C-alpha cells in the first residue's frame, strides 16, 4: 500500500470547446471538475497501474 499526502489540494477545471475561433464568441461544450494536486495526481496514476494506494488531502479553514 502506498500513501500519498497532498498538502495543497486544488480543483482542476477542464473546459472543452469545439472549433475555437479567435476574435469571436466561443461557448464551452462541456466542463469537468476534478480533485487535483501532486499527491492526488500520483494516486490517480497508481490506480491506473493497479497499485494499492490511499490519498490524503489536508484542508484548513480560512479565517477572513
mmCIF file of the N, C-alpha and C atoms, coordinates in Angstrom:
data_MODEL
# 
_entry.id   MODEL 
# 
loop_
_atom_site.group_PDB 
_atom_site.id 
_atom_site.type_symbol 
_atom_site.label_atom_id 
_atom_site.label_alt_id 
_atom_site.label_comp_id 
_atom_site.label_asym_id 
_atom_site.label_entity_id 
_atom_site.label_seq_id 
_atom_site.pdbx_PDB_ins_code 
_atom_site.Cartn_x 
_atom_site.Cartn_y 
_atom_site.Cartn_z 
_atom_site.occupancy 
_atom_site.B_iso_or_equiv 
_atom_site.pdbx_formal_charge 
_atom_site.auth_seq_id 
_atom_site.auth_comp_id 
_atom_site.auth_asym_id 
_atom_site.auth_atom_id 
_atom_site.pdbx_PDB_model_num 
ATOM 1   N N  . UNK A 1 1  ? 0.849   -1.177 0.000   1.00 0.00 ? 1  UNK A N  1 
ATOM 2   C CA . UNK A 1 1  ? 0.000   0.000  0.000   1.00 0.00 ? 1  UNK A CA 1 
ATOM 3   C C  . UNK A 1 1  ? 0.894   1.239  0.000   1.00 0.00 ? 1  UNK A C  1 
ATOM 4   N N  . UNK A 1 2  ? 0.592   2.163  -0.887  1.00 0.00 ? 2  UNK A N  1 
ATOM 5   C CA . UNK A 1 2  ? 1.308   3.435  -0.963  1.00 0.00 ? 2  UNK A CA 1 
ATOM 6   C C  . UNK A 1 2  ? 0.361   4.533  -0.505  1.00 0.00 ? 2  UNK A C  1 
ATOM 7   N N  . UNK A 1 3  ? 0.843   5.402  0.376   1.00 0.00 ? 3  UNK A N  1 
ATOM 8   C CA . UNK A 1 3  ? 0.060   6.533  0.865   1.00 0.00 ? 3  UNK A CA 1 
ATOM 9   C C  . UNK A 1 3  ? 0.606   7.813  0.251   1.00 0.00 ? 3  UNK A C  1 
ATOM 10  N N  . UNK A 1 4  ? -0.279  8.641  -0.269  1.00 0.00 ? 4  UNK A N  1 
ATOM 11  C CA . UNK A 1 4  ? 0.133   9.945  -0.780  1.00 0.00 ? 4  UNK A CA 1 
ATOM 12  C C  . UNK A 1 4  ? -0.550  11.026 0.040   1.00 0.00 ? 4  UNK A C  1 
ATOM 13  N N  . UNK A 1 5  ? 0.152   12.119 0.259   1.00 0.00 ? 5  UNK A N  1 
ATOM 14  C CA . UNK A 1 5  ? -0.386  13.248 1.022   1.00 0.00 ? 5  UNK A CA 1 
ATOM 15  C C  . UNK A 1 5  ? -0.283  14.495 0.155   1.00 0.00 ? 5  UNK A C  1 
ATOM 16  N N  . UNK A 1 6  ? -1.403  15.186 0.005   1.00 0.00 ? 6  UNK A N  1 
ATOM 17  C CA . UNK A 1 6  ? -1.423  16.438 -0.738  1.00 0.00 ? 6  UNK A CA 1 
ATOM 18  C C  . UNK A 1 6  ? -1.642  17.565 0.253   1.00 0.00 ? 6  UNK A C  1 
ATOM 19  N N  . UNK A 1 7  ? -0.624  18.402 0.432   1.00 0.00 ? 7  UNK A N  1 
ATOM 20  C CA . UNK A 1 7  ? -0.709  19.492 1.402   1.00 0.00 ? 7  UNK A CA 1 
ATOM 21  C C  . UNK A 1 7  ? -1.488  20.685 0.863   1.00 0.00 ? 7  UNK A C  1 
ATOM 22  N N  . UNK A 1 8  ? -1.514  20.847 -0.441  1.00 0.00 ? 8  UNK A N  1 
ATOM 23  C CA . UNK A 1 8  ? -2.203  21.983 -1.040  1.00 0.00 ? 8  UNK A CA 1 
ATOM 24  C C  . UNK A 1 8  ? -3.094  21.478 -2.177  1.00 0.00 ? 8  UNK A C  1 
ATOM 25  N N  . UNK A 1 9  ? -4.254  20.873 -1.851  1.00 0.00 ? 9  UNK A N  1 
ATOM 26  C CA . UNK A 1 9  ? -5.115  20.314 -2.894  1.00 0.00 ? 9  UNK A CA 1 
ATOM 27  C C  . UNK A 1 9  ? -5.724  21.418 -3.755  1.00 0.00 ? 9  UNK A C  1 
ATOM 28  N N  . UNK A 1 10 ? -6.119  21.049 -4.942  1.00 0.00 ? 10 UNK A N  1 
ATOM 29  C CA . UNK A 1 10 ? -6.725  22.004 -5.861  1.00 0.00 ? 10 UNK A CA 1 
ATOM 30  C C  . UNK A 1 10 ? -7.908  21.350 -6.555  1.00 0.00 ? 10 UNK A C  1 
ATOM 31  N N  . UNK A 1 11 ? -8.628  22.148 -7.315  1.00 0.00 ? 11 UNK A N  1 
ATOM 32  C CA . UNK A 1 11 ? -9.686  21.632 -8.171  1.00 0.00 ? 11 UNK A CA 1 
ATOM 33  C C  . UNK A 1 11 ? -9.297  21.979 -9.598  1.00 0.00 ? 11 UNK A C  1 
ATOM 34  N N  . UNK A 1 12 ? -9.110  20.965 -10.429 1.00 0.00 ? 12 UNK A N  1 
ATOM 35  C CA . UNK A 1 12 ? -8.783  21.169 -11.837 1.00 0.00 ? 12 UNK A CA 1 
ATOM 36  C C  . UNK A 1 12 ? -10.089 21.360 -12.598 1.00 0.00 ? 12 UNK A C  1 
ATOM 37  N N  . UNK A 1 13 ? -10.216 22.472 -13.291 1.00 0.00 ? 13 UNK A N  1 
ATOM 38  C CA . UNK A 1 13 ? -11.422 22.819 -14.044 1.00 0.00 ? 13 UNK A CA 1 
ATOM 39  C C  . UNK A 1 13 ? -11.089 22.711 -15.528 1.00 0.00 ? 13 UNK A C  1 
ATOM 40  N N  . UNK A 1 14 ? -11.668 21.718 -16.187 1.00 0.00 ? 14 UNK A N  1 
ATOM 41  C CA . UNK A 1 14 ? -11.370 21.437 -17.591 1.00 0.00 ? 14 UNK A CA 1 
ATOM 42  C C  . UNK A 1 14 ? -12.579 21.829 -18.435 1.00 0.00 ? 14 UNK A C  1 
ATOM 43  N N  . UNK A 1 15 ? -12.340 22.644 -19.460 1.00 0.00 ? 15 UNK A N  1 
ATOM 44  C CA . UNK A 1 15 ? -13.407 23.122 -20.341 1.00 0.00 ? 15 UNK A CA 1 
ATOM 45  C C  . UNK A 1 15 ? -13.116 22.645 -21.758 1.00 0.00 ? 15 UNK A C  1 
ATOM 46  N N  . UNK A 1 16 ? -14.129 22.111 -22.420 1.00 0.00 ? 16 UNK A N  1 
ATOM 47  C CA . UNK A 1 16 ? -13.969 21.651 -23.806 1.00 0.00 ? 16 UNK A CA 1 
ATOM 48  C C  . UNK A 1 16 ? -14.714 22.614 -24.736 1.00 0.00 ? 16 UNK A C  1 
ATOM 49  N N  . UNK A 1 17 ? -14.006 23.083 -25.761 1.00 0.00 ? 17 UNK A N  1 
ATOM 50  C CA . UNK A 1 17 ? -14.578 23.982 -26.762 1.00 0.00 ? 17 UNK A CA 1 
ATOM 51  C C  . UNK A 1 17 ? -14.277 23.395 -28.137 1.00 0.00 ? 17 UNK A C  1 
ATOM 52  N N  . UNK A 1 18 ? -15.319 23.186 -28.927 1.00 0.00 ? 18 UNK A N  1 
ATOM 53  C CA . UNK A 1 18 ? -15.129 22.694 -30.298 1.00 0.00 ? 18 UNK A CA 1 
ATOM 54  C C  . UNK A 1 18 ? -14.933 23.892 -31.222 1.00 0.00 ? 18 UNK A C  1 
ATOM 55  N N  . UNK A 1 19 ? -13.918 23.840 -32.055 1.00 0.00 ? 19 UNK A N  1 
ATOM 56  C CA . UNK A 1 19 ? -13.708 24.884 -33.062 1.00 0.00 ? 19 UNK A CA 1 
ATOM 57  C C  . UNK A 1 19 ? -13.447 26.255 -32.470 1.00 0.00 ? 19 UNK A C  1 
ATOM 58  N N  . UNK A 1 20 ? -12.392 26.399 -31.705 1.00 0.00 ? 20 UNK A N  1 
ATOM 59  C CA . UNK A 1 20 ? -12.036 27.679 -31.101 1.00 0.00 ? 20 UNK A CA 1 
ATOM 60  C C  . UNK A 1 20 ? -11.732 28.705 -32.195 1.00 0.00 ? 20 UNK A C  1 
ATOM 61  N N  . UNK A 1 21 ? -12.447 29.851 -32.156 1.00 0.00 ? 21 UNK A N  1 
ATOM 62  C CA . UNK A 1 21 ? -12.247 30.914 -33.140 1.00 0.00 ? 21 UNK A CA 1 
ATOM 63  C C  . UNK A 1 21 ? -11.812 32.183 -32.431 1.00 0.00 ? 21 UNK A C  1 
ATOM 64  N N  . UNK A 1 22 ? -10.654 32.699 -32.806 1.00 0.00 ? 22 UNK A N  1 
ATOM 65  C CA . UNK A 1 22 ? -10.137 33.922 -32.210 1.00 0.00 ? 22 UNK A CA 1 
ATOM 66  C C  . UNK A 1 22 ? -10.969 35.119 -32.653 1.00 0.00 ? 22 UNK A C  1 
ATOM 67  N N  . UNK A 1 23 ? -11.223 36.035 -31.727 1.00 0.00 ? 23 UNK A N  1 
ATOM 68  C CA . UNK A 1 23 ? -11.952 37.257 -32.046 1.00 0.00 ? 23 UNK A CA 1 
ATOM 69  C C  . UNK A 1 23 ? -13.451 37.096 -32.098 1.00 0.00 ? 23 UNK A C  1 
ATOM 70  N N  . UNK A 1 24 ? -13.977 35.929 -31.761 1.00 0.00 ? 24 UNK A N  1 
ATOM 71  C CA . UNK A 1 24 ? -15.428 35.740 -31.758 1.00 0.00 ? 24 UNK A CA 1 
ATOM 72  C C  . UNK A 1 24 ? -15.843 35.047 -30.471 1.00 0.00 ? 24 UNK A C  1 
ATOM 73  N N  . UNK A 1 25 ? -17.136 34.991 -30.256 1.00 0.00 ? 25 UNK A N  1 
ATOM 74  C CA . UNK A 1 25 ? -17.678 34.370 -29.053 1.00 0.00 ? 25 UNK A CA 1 
ATOM 75  C C  . UNK A 1 25 ? -17.549 32.852 -29.152 1.00 0.00 ? 25 UNK A C  1 
ATOM 76  N N  . UNK A 1 26 ? -16.935 32.250 -28.159 1.00 0.00 ? 26 UNK A N  1 
ATOM 77  C CA . UNK A 1 26 ? -16.782 30.795 -28.103 1.00 0.00 ? 26 UNK A CA 1 
ATOM 78  C C  . UNK A 1 26 ? -17.526 30.277 -26.882 1.00 0.00 ? 26 UNK A C  1 
ATOM 79  N N  . UNK A 1 27 ? -18.304 29.256 -27.059 1.00 0.00 ? 27 UNK A N  1 
ATOM 80  C CA . UNK A 1 27 ? -19.049 28.670 -25.944 1.00 0.00 ? 27 UNK A CA 1 
ATOM 81  C C  . UNK A 1 27 ? -18.503 27.278 -25.649 1.00 0.00 ? 27 UNK A C  1 
ATOM 82  N N  . UNK A 1 28 ? -18.494 26.943 -24.361 1.00 0.00 ? 28 UNK A N  1 
ATOM 83  C CA . UNK A 1 28 ? -17.983 25.625 -23.994 1.00 0.00 ? 28 UNK A CA 1 
ATOM 84  C C  . UNK A 1 28 ? -19.020 24.555 -24.294 1.00 0.00 ? 28 UNK A C  1 
ATOM 85  N N  . UNK A 1 29 ? -18.537 23.402 -24.698 1.00 0.00 ? 29 UNK A N  1 
ATOM 86  C CA . UNK A 1 29 ? -19.406 22.260 -24.963 1.00 0.00 ? 29 UNK A CA 1 
ATOM 87  C C  . UNK A 1 29 ? -19.617 21.431 -23.707 1.00 0.00 ? 29 UNK A C  1 
ATOM 88  N N  . UNK A 1 30 ? -18.588 21.337 -22.881 1.00 0.00 ? 30 UNK A N  1 
ATOM 89  C CA . UNK A 1 30 ? -18.693 20.578 -21.632 1.00 0.00 ? 30 UNK A CA 1 
ATOM 90  C C  . UNK A 1 30 ? -17.618 21.053 -20.671 1.00 0.00 ? 30 UNK A C  1 
ATOM 91  N N  . UNK A 1 31 ? -17.827 20.761 -19.405 1.00 0.00 ? 31 UNK A N  1 
ATOM 92  C CA . UNK A 1 31 ? -16.817 21.081 -18.399 1.00 0.00 ? 31 UNK A CA 1 
ATOM 93  C C  . UNK A 1 31 ? -16.713 19.936 -17.403 1.00 0.00 ? 31 UNK A C  1 
ATOM 94  N N  . UNK A 1 32 ? -15.584 19.897 -16.710 1.00 0.00 ? 32 UNK A N  1 
ATOM 95  C CA . UNK A 1 32 ? -15.308 18.821 -15.774 1.00 0.00 ? 32 UNK A CA 1 
ATOM 96  C C  . UNK A 1 32 ? -14.481 19.378 -14.630 1.00 0.00 ? 32 UNK A C  1 
ATOM 97  N N  . UNK A 1 33 ? -14.882 19.068 -13.408 1.00 0.00 ? 33 UNK A N  1 
ATOM 98  C CA . UNK A 1 33 ? -14.122 19.478 -12.229 1.00 0.00 ? 33 UNK A CA 1 
ATOM 99  C C  . UNK A 1 33 ? -13.589 18.226 -11.546 1.00 0.00 ? 33 UNK A C  1 
ATOM 100 N N  . UNK A 1 34 ? -12.273 18.199 -11.321 1.00 0.00 ? 34 UNK A N  1 
ATOM 101 C CA . UNK A 1 34 ? -11.622 17.039 -10.716 1.00 0.00 ? 34 UNK A CA 1 
ATOM 102 C C  . UNK A 1 34 ? -10.729 17.480 -9.570  1.00 0.00 ? 34 UNK A C  1 
ATOM 103 N N  . UNK A 1 35 ? -10.612 16.652 -8.523  1.00 0.00 ? 35 UNK A N  1 
ATOM 104 C CA . UNK A 1 35 ? -9.634  16.979 -7.479  1.00 0.00 ? 35 UNK A CA 1 
ATOM 105 C C  . UNK A 1 35 ? -8.232  16.900 -8.060  1.00 0.00 ? 35 UNK A C  1 
ATOM 106 N N  . UNK A 1 36 ? -7.360  17.797 -7.609  1.00 0.00 ? 36 UNK A N  1 
ATOM 107 C CA . UNK A 1 36 ? -6.003  17.829 -8.141  1.00 0.00 ? 36 UNK A CA 1 
ATOM 108 C C  . UNK A 1 36 ? -4.975  18.093 -7.066  1.00 0.00 ? 36 UNK A C  1 
ATOM 109 N N  . UNK A 1 37 ? -3.764  18.235 -7.480  1.00 0.00 ? 37 UNK A N  1 
ATOM 110 C CA . UNK A 1 37 ? -2.619  18.381 -6.591  1.00 0.00 ? 37 UNK A CA 1 
ATOM 111 C C  . UNK A 1 37 ? -1.677  17.222 -6.853  1.00 0.00 ? 37 UNK A C  1 
ATOM 112 N N  . UNK A 1 38 ? -0.410  17.407 -6.533  1.00 0.00 ? 38 UNK A N  1 
ATOM 113 C CA . UNK A 1 38 ? 0.591   16.385 -6.869  1.00 0.00 ? 38 UNK A CA 1 
ATOM 114 C C  . UNK A 1 38 ? 0.261   15.012 -6.288  1.00 0.00 ? 38 UNK A C  1 
ATOM 115 N N  . UNK A 1 39 ? -0.085  14.945 -5.010  1.00 0.00 ? 39 UNK A N  1 
ATOM 116 C CA . UNK A 1 39 ? -0.380  13.659 -4.382  1.00 0.00 ? 39 UNK A CA 1 
ATOM 117 C C  . UNK A 1 39 ? -1.608  12.995 -4.972  1.00 0.00 ? 39 UNK A C  1 
ATOM 118 N N  . UNK A 1 40 ? -2.644  13.783 -5.262  1.00 0.00 ? 40 UNK A N  1 
ATOM 119 C CA . UNK A 1 40 ? -3.868  13.245 -5.859  1.00 0.00 ? 40 UNK A CA 1 
ATOM 120 C C  . UNK A 1 40 ? -3.568  12.715 -7.259  1.00 0.00 ? 40 UNK A C  1 
ATOM 121 N N  . UNK A 1 41 ? -2.786  13.459 -8.031  1.00 0.00 ? 41 UNK A N  1 
ATOM 122 C CA . UNK A 1 41 ? -2.439  13.012 -9.383  1.00 0.00 ? 41 UNK A CA 1 
ATOM 123 C C  . UNK A 1 41 ? -1.592  11.742 -9.359  1.00 0.00 ? 41 UNK A C  1 
ATOM 124 N N  . UNK A 1 42 ? -0.680  11.625 -8.389  1.00 0.00 ? 42 UNK A N  1 
ATOM 125 C CA . UNK A 1 42 ? 0.118   10.400 -8.248  1.00 0.00 ? 42 UNK A CA 1 
ATOM 126 C C  . UNK A 1 42 ? -0.797  9.223  -7.932  1.00 0.00 ? 42 UNK A C  1 
ATOM 127 N N  . UNK A 1 43 ? -1.759  9.415  -7.029  1.00 0.00 ? 43 UNK A N  1 
ATOM 128 C CA . UNK A 1 43 ? -2.699  8.335  -6.696  1.00 0.00 ? 43 UNK A CA 1 
ATOM 129 C C  . UNK A 1 43 ? -3.536  7.941  -7.903  1.00 0.00 ? 43 UNK A C  1 
ATOM 130 N N  . UNK A 1 44 ? -3.899  8.909  -8.725  1.00 0.00 ? 44 UNK A N  1 
ATOM 131 C CA . UNK A 1 44 ? -4.673  8.610  -9.933  1.00 0.00 ? 44 UNK A CA 1 
ATOM 132 C C  . UNK A 1 44 ? -3.870  7.697  -10.868 1.00 0.00 ? 44 UNK A C  1 
ATOM 133 N N  . UNK A 1 45 ? -2.583  7.984  -11.045 1.00 0.00 ? 45 UNK A N  1 
ATOM 134 C CA . UNK A 1 45 ? -1.717  7.147  -11.892 1.00 0.00 ? 45 UNK A CA 1 
ATOM 135 C C  . UNK A 1 45 ? -1.520  5.769  -11.267 1.00 0.00 ? 45 UNK A C  1 
ATOM 136 N N  . UNK A 1 46 ? -1.324  5.722  -9.941  1.00 0.00 ? 46 UNK A N  1 
ATOM 137 C CA . UNK A 1 46 ? -1.173  4.427  -9.267  1.00 0.00 ? 46 UNK A CA 1 
ATOM 138 C C  . UNK A 1 46 ? -2.413  3.565  -9.465  1.00 0.00 ? 46 UNK A C  1 
ATOM 139 N N  . UNK A 1 47 ? -3.600  4.167  -9.432  1.00 0.00 ? 47 UNK A N  1 
ATOM 140 C CA . UNK A 1 47 ? -4.832  3.416  -9.693  1.00 0.00 ? 47 UNK A CA 1 
ATOM 141 C C  . UNK A 1 47 ? -4.830  2.839  -11.101 1.00 0.00 ? 47 UNK A C  1 
ATOM 142 N N  . UNK A 1 48 ? -4.387  3.632  -12.076 1.00 0.00 ? 48 UNK A N  1 
ATOM 143 C CA . UNK A 1 48 ? -4.340  3.142  -13.455 1.00 0.00 ? 48 UNK A CA 1 
ATOM 144 C C  . UNK A 1 48 ? -3.357  1.991  -13.605 1.00 0.00 ? 48 UNK A C  1 
ATOM 145 N N  . UNK A 1 49 ? -2.300  1.993  -12.781 1.00 0.00 ? 49 UNK A N  1 
ATOM 146 C CA . UNK A 1 49 ? -1.314  0.907  -12.797 1.00 0.00 ? 49 UNK A CA 1 
ATOM 147 C C  . UNK A 1 49 ? -1.726  -0.263 -11.905 1.00 0.00 ? 49 UNK A C  1 
ATOM 148 N N  . UNK A 1 50 ? -2.910  -0.151 -11.283 1.00 0.00 ? 50 UNK A N  1 
ATOM 149 C CA . UNK A 1 50 ? -3.459  -1.170 -10.384 1.00 0.00 ? 50 UNK A CA 1 
ATOM 150 C C  . UNK A 1 50 ? -2.557  -1.422 -9.175  1.00 0.00 ? 50 UNK A C  1 
ATOM 151 N N  . UNK A 1 51 ? -2.016  -0.345 -8.614  1.00 0.00 ? 51 UNK A N  1 
ATOM 152 C CA . UNK A 1 51 ? -1.201  -0.410 -7.400  1.00 0.00 ? 51 UNK A CA 1 
ATOM 153 C C  . UNK A 1 51 ? -2.038  0.128  -6.250  1.00 0.00 ? 51 UNK A C  1 
ATOM 154 N N  . UNK A 1 52 ? -2.149  -0.647 -5.153  1.00 0.00 ? 52 UNK A N  1 
ATOM 155 C CA . UNK A 1 52 ? -2.933  -0.212 -3.996  1.00 0.00 ? 52 UNK A CA 1 
ATOM 156 C C  . UNK A 1 52 ? -2.368  1.077  -3.427  1.00 0.00 ? 52 UNK A C  1 
ATOM 157 N N  . UNK A 1 53 ? -3.264  2.058  -3.198  1.00 0.00 ? 53 UNK A N  1 
ATOM 158 C CA . UNK A 1 53 ? -2.828  3.334  -2.642  1.00 0.00 ? 53 UNK A CA 1 
ATOM 159 C C  . UNK A 1 53 ? -3.974  4.001  -1.909  1.00 0.00 ? 53 UNK A C  1 
ATOM 160 N N  . UNK A 1 54 ? -3.620  4.981  -1.111  1.00 0.00 ? 54 UNK A N  1 
ATOM 161 C CA . UNK A 1 54 ? -4.605  5.760  -0.366  1.00 0.00 ? 54 UNK A CA 1 
ATOM 162 C C  . UNK A 1 54 ? -4.152  7.216  -0.382  1.00 0.00 ? 54 UNK A C  1 
ATOM 163 N N  . UNK A 1 55 ? -5.026  8.112  -0.841  1.00 0.00 ? 55 UNK A N  1 
ATOM 164 C CA . UNK A 1 55 ? -4.676  9.534  -0.948  1.00 0.00 ? 55 UNK A CA 1 
ATOM 165 C C  . UNK A 1 55 ? -5.265  10.296 0.232   1.00 0.00 ? 55 UNK A C  1 
ATOM 166 N N  . UNK A 1 56 ? -4.438  11.125 0.844   1.00 0.00 ? 56 UNK A N  1 
ATOM 167 C CA . UNK A 1 56 ? -4.879  12.014 1.915   1.00 0.00 ? 56 UNK A CA 1 
ATOM 168 C C  . UNK A 1 56 ? -4.744  13.448 1.434   1.00 0.00 ? 56 UNK A C  1 
ATOM 169 N N  . UNK A 1 57 ? -5.793  14.233 1.663   1.00 0.00 ? 57 UNK A N  1 
ATOM 170 C CA . UNK A 1 57 ? -5.742  15.660 1.354   1.00 0.00 ? 57 UNK A CA 1 
ATOM 171 C C  . UNK A 1 57 ? -5.962  16.414 2.653   1.00 0.00 ? 57 UNK A C  1 
ATOM 172 N N  . UNK A 1 58 ? -5.131  17.371 2.910   1.00 0.00 ? 58 UNK A N  1 
ATOM 173 C CA . UNK A 1 58 ? -5.249  18.171 4.122   1.00 0.00 ? 58 UNK A CA 1 
ATOM 174 C C  . UNK A 1 58 ? -5.915  19.498 3.786   1.00 0.00 ? 58 UNK A C  1 
ATOM 175 N N  . UNK A 1 59 ? -6.915  19.851 4.583   1.00 0.00 ? 59 UNK A N  1 
ATOM 176 C CA . UNK A 1 59 ? -7.618  21.118 4.402   1.00 0.00 ? 59 UNK A CA 1 
ATOM 177 C C  . UNK A 1 59 ? -7.476  21.939 5.667   1.00 0.00 ? 59 UNK A C  1 
ATOM 178 N N  . UNK A 1 60 ? -7.475  23.230 5.504   1.00 0.00 ? 60 UNK A N  1 
ATOM 179 C CA . UNK A 1 60 ? -7.515  24.083 6.677   1.00 0.00 ? 60 UNK A CA 1 
ATOM 180 C C  . UNK A 1 60 ? -8.588  25.133 6.448   1.00 0.00 ? 60 UNK A C  1 
ATOM 181 N N  . UNK A 1 61 ? -9.162  25.574 7.524   1.00 0.00 ? 61 UNK A N  1 
ATOM 182 C CA . UNK A 1 61 ? -10.224 26.563 7.450   1.00 0.00 ? 61 UNK A CA 1 
ATOM 183 C C  . UNK A 1 61 ? -9.608  27.946 7.253   1.00 0.00 ? 61 UNK A C  1 
ATOM 184 N N  . UNK A 1 62 ? -10.170 28.706 6.323   1.00 0.00 ? 62 UNK A N  1 
ATOM 185 C CA . UNK A 1 62 ? -9.698  30.067 6.090   1.00 0.00 ? 62 UNK A CA 1 
ATOM 186 C C  . UNK A 1 62 ? -10.492 31.028 6.962   1.00 0.00 ? 62 UNK A C  1 
ATOM 187 N N  . UNK A 1 63 ? -9.816  31.885 7.672   1.00 0.00 ? 63 UNK A N  1 
ATOM 188 C CA . UNK A 1 63 ? -10.464 32.896 8.511   1.00 0.00 ? 63 UNK A CA 1 
ATOM 189 C C  . UNK A 1 63 ? -10.256 34.251 7.861   1.00 0.00 ? 63 UNK A C  1 
ATOM 190 N N  . UNK A 1 64 ? -11.302 34.818 7.288   1.00 0.00 ? 64 UNK A N  1 
ATOM 191 C CA . UNK A 1 64 ? -11.185 36.102 6.598   1.00 0.00 ? 64 UNK A CA 1 
ATOM 192 C C  . UNK A 1 64 ? -11.686 37.195 7.463   1.00 0.00 ? 64 UNK A C  1 
# 
